[in-house]
Amino acid sequence: MQQELQIAVEAAQRAGKIILRKFGELSKSAIHPKEYKDFVTDIDHESESAIMDIISRAFPRDGFLCEESGDREGASGRRWIIDPLDGTLNFIHSFPVFSVSIALEGADGELAAAVIYQPLQEELFTATRGEGAKLNGASISVSDRHDPQHLLIATGIPFKEYHYLDEYVAMLKDVARDSAGIRRAGSAAIDLAYTACGRFDGFFEYKIFPWDYAAGVLLVREAGGIVTGFDGAHDVFRHHSIIAGNPVTHPMLREKAKKHFTQNLLS
Protein backbone atom coordinates (compact mmCIF):
# COMPACT_ATOMS: atom_id res chain seq x y z
CA MET A 1 0.00 0.00 0.00
CA GLN A 2 2.97 2.35 0.11
CA GLN A 3 2.58 3.43 -3.51
CA GLU A 4 -1.16 3.97 -3.03
CA LEU A 5 -0.55 6.04 0.09
CA GLN A 6 2.14 8.09 -1.63
CA ILE A 7 -0.20 8.88 -4.53
CA ALA A 8 -3.02 9.79 -2.12
CA VAL A 9 -0.70 12.15 -0.26
CA GLU A 10 0.38 13.77 -3.53
CA ALA A 11 -3.27 14.21 -4.55
CA ALA A 12 -4.31 15.65 -1.18
CA GLN A 13 -1.46 18.14 -1.15
CA ARG A 14 -2.23 19.21 -4.69
CA ALA A 15 -5.86 19.77 -3.69
CA GLY A 16 -4.69 21.69 -0.63
CA LYS A 17 -2.80 24.16 -2.82
CA ILE A 18 -5.92 24.72 -4.93
CA ILE A 19 -8.01 25.33 -1.82
CA LEU A 20 -5.57 27.75 -0.18
CA ARG A 21 -5.33 29.78 -3.37
CA LYS A 22 -8.91 30.96 -2.84
CA PHE A 23 -9.28 30.83 0.93
CA GLY A 24 -10.71 34.13 2.14
CA GLU A 25 -11.16 35.41 -1.40
CA LEU A 26 -14.04 33.28 -2.72
CA SER A 27 -16.51 35.27 -4.80
CA LYS A 28 -20.27 34.77 -4.51
CA SER A 29 -20.39 33.68 -8.15
CA ALA A 30 -18.18 30.68 -7.26
CA ILE A 31 -20.71 29.36 -4.70
CA HIS A 32 -23.60 27.21 -5.92
CA PRO A 33 -26.56 25.67 -4.05
CA LYS A 34 -26.48 21.87 -4.25
CA GLU A 35 -29.61 21.17 -2.26
CA TYR A 36 -31.36 22.59 0.79
CA LYS A 37 -28.71 24.19 3.07
CA ASP A 38 -25.94 22.47 1.15
CA PHE A 39 -23.46 24.22 -1.10
CA VAL A 40 -20.67 23.45 -3.52
CA THR A 41 -18.00 25.80 -4.82
CA ASP A 42 -15.87 25.92 -7.94
CA ILE A 43 -12.97 25.01 -5.64
CA ASP A 44 -14.67 21.74 -4.62
CA HIS A 45 -14.91 20.77 -8.29
CA GLU A 46 -11.37 21.89 -9.16
CA SER A 47 -9.92 20.10 -6.15
CA GLU A 48 -11.82 16.89 -6.91
CA SER A 49 -10.73 16.92 -10.56
CA ALA A 50 -7.09 17.31 -9.54
CA ILE A 51 -7.31 14.41 -7.08
CA MET A 52 -9.00 12.11 -9.58
CA ASP A 53 -6.51 13.00 -12.30
CA ILE A 54 -3.49 12.14 -10.14
CA ILE A 55 -5.01 8.87 -8.93
CA SER A 56 -6.32 7.83 -12.36
CA ARG A 57 -2.91 8.26 -13.94
CA ALA A 58 -1.34 6.02 -11.29
CA PHE A 59 -4.16 3.47 -11.02
CA PRO A 60 -6.29 3.60 -14.17
CA ARG A 61 -8.28 0.45 -13.31
CA ASP A 62 -9.56 1.77 -9.96
CA GLY A 63 -13.02 3.23 -9.38
CA PHE A 64 -14.16 6.30 -7.46
CA LEU A 65 -16.85 7.41 -5.05
CA CYS A 66 -16.65 11.20 -4.88
CA GLU A 67 -18.84 13.76 -3.18
CA GLU A 68 -19.26 15.92 -6.27
CA SER A 69 -18.96 13.54 -9.24
CA GLY A 70 -20.56 10.46 -7.73
CA ASP A 71 -19.75 6.78 -8.26
CA ARG A 72 -17.55 5.45 -11.05
CA GLU A 73 -16.84 1.74 -11.21
CA GLY A 74 -13.38 0.40 -11.94
CA ALA A 75 -12.16 -2.92 -13.31
CA SER A 76 -9.92 -3.60 -10.30
CA GLY A 77 -12.75 -3.78 -7.76
CA ARG A 78 -11.04 -1.10 -5.70
CA ARG A 79 -12.43 2.39 -5.25
CA TRP A 80 -11.16 5.71 -3.97
CA ILE A 81 -13.56 7.56 -1.66
CA ILE A 82 -12.96 11.28 -1.91
CA ASP A 83 -14.14 14.47 -0.27
CA PRO A 84 -12.16 17.21 -2.00
CA LEU A 85 -13.14 19.86 0.55
CA ASP A 86 -14.69 18.59 3.77
CA GLY A 87 -16.05 21.66 5.53
CA THR A 88 -17.23 23.59 2.48
CA LEU A 89 -19.49 25.87 4.52
CA ASN A 90 -16.56 26.71 6.80
CA PHE A 91 -14.47 27.49 3.71
CA ILE A 92 -17.19 29.72 2.25
CA HIS A 93 -17.29 31.71 5.50
CA SER A 94 -13.48 31.84 5.84
CA PHE A 95 -13.72 29.76 9.01
CA PRO A 96 -10.32 28.01 9.07
CA VAL A 97 -11.47 24.42 9.65
CA PHE A 98 -11.59 22.24 6.53
CA SER A 99 -9.72 19.32 5.04
CA VAL A 100 -9.13 17.04 2.08
CA SER A 101 -10.16 13.42 2.69
CA ILE A 102 -9.07 10.46 0.54
CA ALA A 103 -9.55 6.76 1.34
CA LEU A 104 -8.93 3.60 -0.64
CA GLU A 105 -11.39 0.74 -0.26
CA GLY A 106 -9.88 -2.58 -1.33
CA ALA A 107 -11.52 -5.16 -3.57
CA ASP A 108 -12.42 -7.03 -0.36
CA GLY A 109 -14.56 -4.10 0.78
CA GLU A 110 -12.21 -3.15 3.61
CA LEU A 111 -10.51 0.22 3.95
CA ALA A 112 -6.86 -0.07 2.96
CA ALA A 113 -5.33 3.42 2.99
CA ALA A 114 -6.34 6.89 4.17
CA VAL A 115 -5.19 10.49 4.02
CA ILE A 116 -6.70 13.53 5.70
CA TYR A 117 -4.90 16.79 5.02
CA GLN A 118 -5.44 20.16 6.69
CA PRO A 119 -3.72 22.57 4.32
CA LEU A 120 -3.87 25.63 6.58
CA GLN A 121 -2.21 23.80 9.47
CA GLU A 122 -0.05 21.67 7.17
CA GLU A 123 -1.16 18.59 9.10
CA LEU A 124 -1.09 15.33 7.18
CA PHE A 125 -2.84 12.34 8.76
CA THR A 126 -2.12 8.98 7.09
CA ALA A 127 -2.94 5.33 7.69
CA THR A 128 -2.58 2.00 5.96
CA ARG A 129 -4.36 -1.15 7.08
CA GLY A 130 -2.35 -3.09 9.62
CA GLU A 131 0.45 -0.51 9.78
CA GLY A 132 -0.87 2.12 12.17
CA ALA A 133 -1.74 5.79 11.81
CA LYS A 134 0.52 8.82 11.61
CA LEU A 135 0.48 12.59 11.81
CA ASN A 136 3.22 14.22 9.73
CA GLY A 137 5.12 10.94 9.83
CA ALA A 138 4.93 10.36 13.60
CA SER A 139 2.82 7.53 15.02
CA ILE A 140 -0.42 8.52 16.73
CA SER A 141 -2.89 6.77 19.01
CA VAL A 142 -6.30 7.44 20.49
CA SER A 143 -6.47 8.98 23.95
CA ASP A 144 -6.34 6.93 27.13
CA ARG A 145 -8.64 9.30 29.04
CA HIS A 146 -11.69 7.69 30.65
CA ASP A 147 -12.78 10.03 33.47
CA PRO A 148 -15.92 11.88 32.30
CA GLN A 149 -14.56 15.09 33.88
CA HIS A 150 -11.77 15.09 31.30
CA LEU A 151 -13.50 13.90 28.13
CA LEU A 152 -13.74 16.17 25.07
CA ILE A 153 -16.29 14.80 22.60
CA ALA A 154 -16.86 15.93 19.00
CA THR A 155 -20.12 15.79 17.09
CA GLY A 156 -21.89 17.01 13.99
CA ILE A 157 -25.16 18.89 14.40
CA PRO A 158 -28.05 18.10 12.00
CA PHE A 159 -28.42 20.85 9.40
CA LYS A 160 -30.59 19.42 6.59
CA GLU A 161 -32.80 16.68 8.03
CA TYR A 162 -34.72 17.12 11.26
CA HIS A 163 -36.82 13.98 11.65
CA TYR A 164 -34.29 12.71 14.22
CA LEU A 165 -33.55 16.07 15.87
CA ASP A 166 -35.29 15.23 19.16
CA GLU A 167 -33.30 12.01 19.53
CA TYR A 168 -30.06 13.80 18.68
CA VAL A 169 -30.67 16.62 21.18
CA ALA A 170 -31.51 14.09 23.91
CA MET A 171 -28.26 12.23 23.23
CA LEU A 172 -26.33 15.49 23.11
CA LYS A 173 -27.65 16.48 26.54
CA ASP A 174 -26.70 13.09 27.92
CA VAL A 175 -23.18 13.31 26.49
CA ALA A 176 -22.80 16.85 27.84
CA ARG A 177 -23.54 15.59 31.35
CA ASP A 178 -20.89 12.86 31.05
CA SER A 179 -18.06 14.87 29.51
CA ALA A 180 -15.95 17.97 30.05
CA GLY A 181 -17.12 19.52 26.78
CA ILE A 182 -18.47 19.07 23.27
CA ARG A 183 -17.07 20.53 20.05
CA ARG A 184 -18.61 20.93 16.59
CA ALA A 185 -15.85 21.69 14.08
CA GLY A 186 -17.89 21.32 10.88
CA SER A 187 -15.66 18.68 9.27
CA ALA A 188 -16.27 15.03 10.14
CA ALA A 189 -12.90 14.13 8.60
CA ILE A 190 -11.13 16.45 11.03
CA ASP A 191 -13.24 15.21 13.95
CA LEU A 192 -12.15 11.65 13.21
CA ALA A 193 -8.51 12.61 12.61
CA TYR A 194 -8.47 14.44 15.94
CA THR A 195 -10.01 11.41 17.62
CA ALA A 196 -7.27 9.27 16.10
CA CYS A 197 -4.52 11.44 17.55
CA GLY A 198 -6.15 11.89 20.96
CA ARG A 199 -7.22 15.52 20.73
CA PHE A 200 -10.83 14.37 20.94
CA ASP A 201 -11.77 11.41 23.12
CA GLY A 202 -14.72 10.44 20.95
CA PHE A 203 -16.96 11.46 18.08
CA PHE A 204 -20.53 10.77 17.05
CA GLU A 205 -22.66 11.90 14.15
CA TYR A 206 -25.86 10.65 12.60
CA LYS A 207 -26.54 10.78 8.85
CA ILE A 208 -23.22 11.42 7.14
CA PHE A 209 -21.82 9.97 3.94
CA PRO A 210 -18.84 7.75 3.04
CA TRP A 211 -16.73 10.59 1.65
CA ASP A 212 -17.13 12.38 5.01
CA TYR A 213 -15.84 9.55 7.15
CA ALA A 214 -14.09 6.78 5.17
CA ALA A 215 -10.52 8.02 5.67
CA GLY A 216 -11.19 8.94 9.30
CA VAL A 217 -12.57 5.50 10.11
CA LEU A 218 -9.32 3.83 9.09
CA LEU A 219 -7.28 6.44 10.95
CA VAL A 220 -9.12 5.83 14.22
CA ARG A 221 -8.99 2.05 13.90
CA GLU A 222 -5.28 2.06 13.06
CA ALA A 223 -4.68 4.39 16.01
CA GLY A 224 -6.16 1.79 18.37
CA GLY A 225 -9.70 3.12 18.52
CA ILE A 226 -13.12 1.62 17.85
CA VAL A 227 -15.51 2.79 15.12
CA THR A 228 -19.01 1.46 14.47
CA GLY A 229 -22.36 2.68 13.32
CA PHE A 230 -24.96 3.72 15.88
CA ASP A 231 -26.22 0.13 15.59
CA GLY A 232 -22.84 -1.22 16.67
CA ALA A 233 -22.01 -2.66 13.23
CA HIS A 234 -18.39 -2.71 12.08
CA ASP A 235 -19.57 -2.01 8.52
CA VAL A 236 -20.10 1.72 8.86
CA PHE A 237 -21.20 2.04 5.24
CA ARG A 238 -24.53 0.39 6.05
CA HIS A 239 -26.37 3.23 7.77
CA HIS A 240 -24.14 6.33 7.59
CA SER A 241 -23.93 6.93 11.32
CA ILE A 242 -20.65 6.99 13.24
CA ILE A 243 -19.48 6.43 16.78
CA ALA A 244 -15.71 6.57 17.27
CA GLY A 245 -13.58 6.59 20.38
CA ASN A 246 -11.16 4.83 22.65
CA PRO A 247 -12.06 1.55 24.39
CA VAL A 248 -13.88 3.50 27.11
CA THR A 249 -15.58 6.34 25.26
CA HIS A 250 -16.87 4.28 22.35
CA PRO A 251 -19.01 1.96 24.52
CA MET A 252 -20.24 4.99 26.49
CA LEU A 253 -21.39 6.77 23.34
CA ARG A 254 -22.83 3.56 21.93
CA GLU A 255 -24.99 3.07 25.03
CA LYS A 256 -26.30 6.61 24.76
CA ALA A 257 -27.19 6.08 21.10
CA LYS A 258 -29.12 2.93 22.02
CA LYS A 259 -30.88 4.82 24.81
CA HIS A 260 -32.06 7.77 22.75
CA PHE A 261 -32.41 6.53 19.16
CA THR A 262 -35.33 4.29 18.36
CA GLN A 263 -34.68 0.94 16.70
CA ASN A 264 -35.91 2.09 13.31
CA LEU A 265 -33.32 4.89 13.33
CA LEU A 266 -30.53 2.56 14.46
CA SER A 267 -31.16 -0.03 11.76
Secondary structure, DSSP 4 states (H G I P E B T S, - for coil): -HHHHHHHHHHHHHHHHHHHHHTT---GGGEEEEETTEEEEHHHHHHHHHHHHHHHHH-TT-EEEETTTEEE--TTS-EEEEEEEETHHHHHTT-S--EEEEEEE-TTSSEEEEEEEETTTTEEEEEETTS-EEETTEEE-------GGG-EEEE---SS--TTHHHHHHHHHHHHHTSSEEE--S-HHHHHHHHHTTSSSEEEEES--HHHHHHHHHHHHHTT-EEE-TT--S-TTTT-EEEEE-TTHHHHHHHHHHHHS-HHHH-
